[in-house]
Amino acid sequence: MMRGRMMTGMGGVALLAAGYAAGAADAPKPKGYILAEVNVTDAEGMKPYAAATPAIIARFGGHYIVRAGKTASLEGAPPAPRIAVIEFPSFAAAQAYYNSPEYSAIRPVRQKAATSRLFLVEGTAP
């Protein structure tokens, strides 16, 4: 009787472990985010960059979740006048976008028309 309960208990543990492993494999992966602080110094010069980037971002599965808009400093130094947050399906997808030939070709336009700080951040799984 004791052996039967022990075997049943071990079977339950095995099923739980298998279920956890399957759930972990199916669990959503953390997304990747590019955060940008941008101070545009040449608005006219920035227009080609602003026009080109949404399509490039979309090719890598990304989209803007913040693009300019109102900002307020809560602590520390104030942010640049424009803040952008771009969400990608993964850290690797965000990195692939930034290093892609398409973005590498347009990046110098932003670098000439603005001063910027960009960060790549991995989100947490939901």
Rosetta blueprint (number, residue, H / E / L):
1 M L
2 M H
3 R H
4 G H
5 R H
6 M H
7 M H
8 T H
9 G H
10 M H
11 G H
12 G H
13 V H
14 A H
15 L H
16 L H
17 A H
18 A H
19 G H
20 Y H
21 A H
22 A H
23 G H
24 A H
25 A H
26 D H
27 A L
28 P L
29 K L
30 P L
31 K L
32 G E
33 Y E
34 I E
35 L E
36 A E
37 E E
38 V E
39 N E
40 V E
41 T L
42 D L
43 A H
44 E H
45 G H
46 M H
47 K H
48 P H
49 Y H
50 A H
51 A H
52 A H
53 T H
54 P H
55 A H
56 I H
57 I H
58 A H
59 R H
60 F L
61 G L
62 G L
63 H E
64 Y E
65 I E
66 V E
67 R E
68 A L
69 G L
70 K L
71 T L
72 A L
73 S L
74 L L
75 E L
76 G L
77 A L
78 P L
79 P L
80 A L
81 P L
82 R E
83 I E
84 A E
85 V E
86 I E
87 E E
88 F E
89 P L
90 S L
91 F H
92 A H
93 A H
94 A H
95 Q H
96 A H
97 Y H
98 Y H
99 N H
100 S L
101 P H
102 E H
103 Y H
104 S H
105 A H
106 I H
107 R H
108 P H
109 V H
110 R H
111 Q H
112 K H
113 A H
114 A E
115 T E
116 S E
117 R E
118 L E
119 F E
120 L E
121 V E
122 E E
123 G L
124 T L
125 A L
126 P L
